[in-house]
């Protein structure tokens, strides 16, 4: 089993790129990782550490490849008290629903008993042409919370 499961939801690919980049950095730091783009609930470990990376589209909506997981979690309401997680949202501050998808996921995961590690990183694509850069900086401090 991987030390850290990275879960990405993306419309145009930016969250996937961030998840893959962070997986590489985590592996360089000695962690084992598994990266899942738009997984089902059955594909996820029921315990351990998750790192969720999601873009937002529309009016604060989840990406199409992550909506099914969100729906499964909301309907089945599994006990996630053995899960600790970090969260990264990608969006544009031009919208009132900036990073609305990661906010929805964060709320649901907390309701299901998962423990949030650190602060949620919200990346404004207007400020960061390459979202991997602020995500990598955030990862440095997030990793310290894993011990």
C-alpha positions in Angstrom: 0.0 0.0 0.0 1.2 3.5 -0.8 2.1 5.9 2.0 0.2 8.6 0.2 -2.7 8.3 -2.3 -3.0 11.3 -4.6 -6.5 11.9 -5.9 -7.0 14.4 -8.8 -10.0 15.8 -10.5 -9.4 17.9 -13.5 -11.2 19.4 -16.5 -8.2 20.7 -18.5 -5.5 18.7 -16.9 -3.9 21.1 -14.5 -4.9 19.2 -11.3 -3.5 16.0 -12.9 -0.2 17.7 -13.6 0.0 19.0 -10.1 -0.8 15.6 -8.6 1.8 13.9 -10.7 4.4 16.5 -9.9 3.7 16.2 -6.2 3.9 12.4 -6.4 7.3 12.7 -7.9 8.4 15.1 -5.1 7.0 12.9 -2.4 8.8 9.8 -3.9 12.0 11.8 -3.9 11.4 12.5 -0.2 11.1 8.7 0.5 7.3 8.2 0.4 5.6 5.7 -1.8 2.7 7.1 -3.7 -0.3 6.1 -5.8 -1.9 8.6 -8.1 -5.5 8.2 -9.2 -7.2 10.5 -11.6 -11.0 10.5 -11.0 -11.1 7.3 -8.9 -14.1 5.4 -7.6 -14.5 4.8 -3.9 -13.6 1.1 -4.3 -10.2 2.1 -5.7 -9.3 4.2 -2.6 -7.7 2.8 0.6 -10.0 3.1 3.6 -7.2 4.4 5.7 -3.9 6.3 5.4 -3.1 9.6 3.8 -4.9 11.1 0.9 -3.8 14.2 -1.0 -6.7 15.6 -3.0 -6.1 18.0 -5.9 -9.1 19.4 -7.7 -9.8 22.2 -10.2 -13.1 24.0 -10.2 -15.2 24.6 -13.3 -18.6 26.3 -13.9 -20.2 27.7 -10.8 -18.0 26.0 -8.3 -18.5 22.6 -9.7 -16.4 19.5 -9.4 -14.6 18.3 -12.6 -16.6 15.6 -14.4 -14.0 12.9 -13.6 -14.3 13.6 -9.8 -18.1 14.1 -9.5 -18.8 10.3 -9.4 -16.5 9.9 -6.4 -18.1 12.8 -4.6 -21.5 11.3 -5.3 -20.4 7.9 -4.0 -19.0 9.4 -0.8 -22.2 11.5 -0.3 -24.5 8.5 -0.8 -22.6 5.7 0.9 -21.3 7.9 3.8 -18.3 5.6 4.6 -16.4 6.0 7.8 -13.2 7.8 6.9 -11.9 8.3 10.5 -8.7 6.4 9.5 -8.0 8.8 6.7 -5.8 11.9 7.0 -5.8 14.3 4.0 -4.4 17.4 2.4 -6.3 19.5 -0.1 -5.3 21.6 -3.0 -7.7 23.6 -5.1 -7.1 25.2 -8.5 -9.3 28.0 -9.8 -9.7 31.6 -10.8 -10.4 34.4 -8.4 -12.4 36.1 -11.2 -15.3 33.9 -10.0 -17.3 34.1 -6.8 -17.0 30.3 -6.5 -13.1 30.4 -6.5 -11.9 26.8 -5.6 -15.5 25.8 -4.9 -14.8 22.2 -5.8 -12.1 21.7 -3.2 -14.3 23.4 -0.6 -17.1 20.9 -1.3 -14.7 18.0 -1.1 -13.1 19.3 2.1 -16.5 19.7 3.8 -17.6 16.2 2.8 -14.4 14.5 3.8 -14.6 16.2 7.2 -18.2 15.2 7.7 -17.2 11.6 7.0 -14.5 11.7 9.8 -11.4 12.3 7.8 -8.8 14.5 9.5 -7.6 17.5 7.6 -3.8 17.9 7.7 -2.7 21.5 7.4 -4.3 24.3 5.5 -6.0 23.9 2.1 -3.9 25.4 -0.7 -6.0 27.5 -3.1 -4.1 28.3 -6.3 -5.3 31.2 -8.4 -4.4 30.5 -12.0 -4.3 34.2 -12.7 -1.3 34.6 -10.3 0.4 31.3 -11.1 0.8 30.3 -14.7 2.4 27.0 -13.6 0.3 25.7 -10.6 2.9 23.1 -9.8 5.2 25.9 -8.4 3.0 27.0 -5.5 1.9 23.4 -4.9 5.5 22.3 -4.5 6.2 25.1 -2.0 3.1 24.1 0.0 4.1 20.5 -0.1 7.3 21.3 1.8 5.4 22.4 4.8 2.6 19.8 4.5 5.2 16.9 4.5 6.3 18.0 8.0 2.8 17.3 9.3 3.0 13.6 8.2 5.2 12.5 11.1 
